[in-house]
């Protein structure tokens, strides 16, 4: 595998090439994946592809395949942290893993000091948000620290930790302020697992507003921080 660098920031992208020795045509009908995993063993970025992009008819066996793709790290991925690149293979139909994944490289994730400039429909601009810690016990609390500007009066921010079927296992709701820190406490019966944290802006008795990135591309009506892991 080719890894071009060992230091990254949220918002970065890097190119990755994975070399796979394939003995015959049936073995080629698989997918290769790459996960960027943080210190809480949570996936913060990932890419996957069919071996040889699915062009198996053009191959002769045995062969060595070189699959290259770009891994984009979300701007909202928590950092600083210690990450690793984990690669593996999966069945194309069942998506079940073929063998054990391998940790092949370590990355130093540095904080990205550039402003995010996420525009919540002209009601407020989010320049930065950070979750800590990345893993908590059931009933535990994590802190969300955020920096806002151009805040219009009367607007609030919410955060939810979501489980299966978008069940909310932790929630917080605060009036918007420039330097805002609030706590997200998980229910004592929260099952162990990985929980994305959604964040949005809304008026009292109103709907959440749309979110646009720095290029004014619509991201939806929320952003995701984390995710975080709940462990016993």
C-alpha positions in Angstrom: 0.0 0.0 0.0 1.2 3.5 -0.8 0.6 6.2 1.9 1.7 9.6 0.9 2.0 11.3 4.4 1.5 10.7 8.1 0.1 14.0 9.2 -3.4 15.2 8.3 -6.1 17.6 9.3 -9.9 17.4 9.1 -11.0 18.6 5.7 -7.9 17.0 4.0 -8.0 14.4 1.3 -5.2 11.9 0.4 -4.7 9.4 -2.3 -4.3 5.7 -1.4 -3.2 2.8 -3.5 -3.8 -0.8 -2.3 -2.0 -3.7 -4.0 -3.8 -7.1 -3.9 -2.5 -10.4 -5.2 -5.4 -12.3 -6.8 -5.2 -16.0 -7.7 -8.3 -16.6 -9.9 -11.5 -15.0 -11.2 -13.7 -15.9 -8.2 -11.3 -14.3 -5.8 -11.4 -11.1 -7.8 -15.2 -10.7 -7.2 -14.6 -8.8 -3.9 -14.3 -5.3 -2.6 -11.4 -3.6 -1.0 -11.9 -1.0 1.7 -9.8 1.6 3.6 -11.0 3.0 6.9 -9.5 5.9 8.9 -10.1 5.0 12.5 -9.6 7.3 15.5 -8.4 6.5 19.0 -11.9 5.4 20.1 -11.9 2.9 17.3 -14.5 4.9 15.4 -14.4 5.3 11.6 -13.9 9.0 10.7 -13.4 8.5 7.0 -13.7 5.6 4.5 -13.6 4.5 0.9 -14.3 1.2 -0.8 -14.2 -0.2 -4.3 -14.7 -3.4 -6.2 -11.3 -4.9 -7.0 -10.1 -3.6 -10.4 -13.3 -1.4 -10.4 -15.2 -4.6 -11.3 -13.4 -5.0 -14.7 -12.7 -8.6 -14.0 -13.2 -9.8 -17.6 -10.1 -7.9 -18.7 -7.8 -9.7 -16.2 -5.6 -12.7 -16.5 -4.7 -14.7 -13.4 -2.8 -14.9 -11.2 -2.3 -11.1 -11.0 -1.5 -8.2 -8.7 -4.1 -5.4 -8.8 -3.5 -1.8 -7.9 -6.6 0.0 -6.7 -6.3 3.7 -6.1 -8.8 6.1 -4.6 -9.0 9.4 -2.7 -10.0 9.4 0.9 -11.8 12.6 2.0 -11.7 13.4 5.7 -14.8 15.3 6.9 -14.2 18.8 8.1 -16.1 17.9 11.3 -13.9 14.9 12.3 -12.6 15.4 15.9 -9.0 16.3 16.2 -6.3 16.4 17.4 -6.1 12.7 17.8 -4.1 9.6 16.8 -5.6 7.8 13.8 -4.8 4.7 11.9 -5.5 3.4 8.4 -7.2 0.0 8.4 -7.6 -1.9 5.1 -9.4 -5.2 4.3 -11.6 -7.0 1.8 -15.4 -7.7 1.8 -17.8 -9.9 -0.2 -19.5 -7.8 -2.8 -23.0 -9.3 -2.2 -23.2 -9.8 1.5 -20.7 -7.1 2.4 -19.3 -9.5 5.0 -15.6 -9.1 5.7 -13.1 -11.6 4.1 -10.5 -12.3 6.8 -9.3 -9.8 9.4 -8.7 -6.2 8.5 -5.1 -4.9 8.8 -3.8 -1.7 10.4 -1.2 -0.5 7.9 -0.3 3.0 8.9 -0.6 5.6 11.7 -1.7 9.2 11.2 -1.3 12.2 13.4 -4.5 14.2 13.1 -3.9 17.8 13.8 -6.6 20.4 14.6 -7.8 22.4 11.6 -7.6 26.1 12.7 -9.3 27.4 9.6 -12.9 28.6 10.1 -15.5 26.2 9.0 -17.8 29.0 7.9 -20.9 26.8 8.0 -23.9 29.1 7.4 -27.1 28.2 9.1 -29.4 29.9 6.7 -28.3 33.4 7.6 -29.2 32.9 11.3 -25.7 32.1 12.5 -22.3 31.0 11.2 -20.5 28.2 12.9 -16.7 28.6 12.7 -15.7 25.6 14.8 -17.0 22.8 17.0 -15.2 20.1 19.0 -16.3 17.1 20.9 -14.4 15.7 23.9 -13.9 12.9 24.9 -14.4 10.6 21.9 -15.6 7.7 24.1 -17.8 7.6 27.2 -19.6 5.1 29.4 -23.4 4.8 29.5 -24.6 7.7 31.6 -21.4 9.6 30.8 -21.1 13.2 29.5 -19.2 14.7 26.7 -18.6 18.4 26.1 -19.3 20.2 22.8 -17.3 23.5 22.4 -18.3 25.7 19.6 -17.6 29.2 18.2 -20.3 31.2 16.4 -20.7 34.6 14.8 -23.3 36.7 13.0 -25.9 35.3 15.4 -29.4 36.5 15.0 -31.5 36.9 18.2 -34.0 34.2 19.2 -32.2 31.2 17.8 -31.1 28.0 19.5 -28.8 25.1 18.9 -29.5 21.4 19.5 -27.3 18.4 19.6 -28.4 14.7 19.6 -26.5 11.5 19.8 -28.4 9.1 17.5 -28.7 5.3 17.7 -30.6 2.8 15.5 -33.6 4.3 13.7 -32.4 7.7 14.8 -33.3 7.1 18.4 -32.0 9.9 20.6 -29.7 8.6 23.4 -28.4 12.0 24.5 -29.6 15.5 23.8 -28.8 19.2 24.6 -30.4 22.4 23.7 -29.0 25.9 24.3 -29.5 29.5 23.1 -26.9 30.5 20.6 -23.9 32.4 21.9 -20.5 33.3 20.4 -18.4 30.9 22.5 -20.8 28.2 23.5 -19.9 25.1 25.5 -22.6 22.6 26.5 -22.9 19.1 27.9 -24.3 16.0 26.2 -25.2 13.3 28.7 -26.0 9.8 27.6 -28.9 7.8 29.1 -27.7 5.3 31.7 -29.1 2.4 29.6 -27.4 3.5 26.4 -26.1 0.3 24.6 -22.4 0.1 23.8 -21.8 1.2 20.2 -21.0 4.1 17.9 -23.3 7.2 17.9 -23.2 10.0 15.4 -23.9 13.4 16.9 -26.1 15.8 14.9 -26.1 19.5 15.5 -28.6 22.1 14.1 -30.1 25.5 14.6 -33.8 26.2 15.1 -36.3 28.9 16.4 -38.5 28.1 19.4 -41.5 26.2 18.1 -40.0 26.1 14.6 -38.2 23.8 12.2 -34.4 23.5 12.0 -32.8 25.6 9.3 -30.8 24.6 6.3 -27.0 24.5 6.5 -24.6 25.7 3.7 -20.8 25.2 3.5 -18.3 28.0 2.7 -19.1 27.5 -1.0 -22.8 27.9 -0.3 -23.5 24.2 -1.1 -26.5 22.8 0.8 -25.5 20.3 3.4 -29.0 19.6 4.7 -30.7 20.8 7.9 -28.0 19.5 10.3 -24.3 18.7 10.5 -22.7 15.7 12.1 -19.9 15.8 14.7 -18.0 12.8 15.9 -19.2 10.1 15.9 -18.4 9.0 19.5 -18.3 5.5 21.1 -20.2 4.4 24.2 -18.2 1.7 26.0 -18.9 -0.2 29.3 
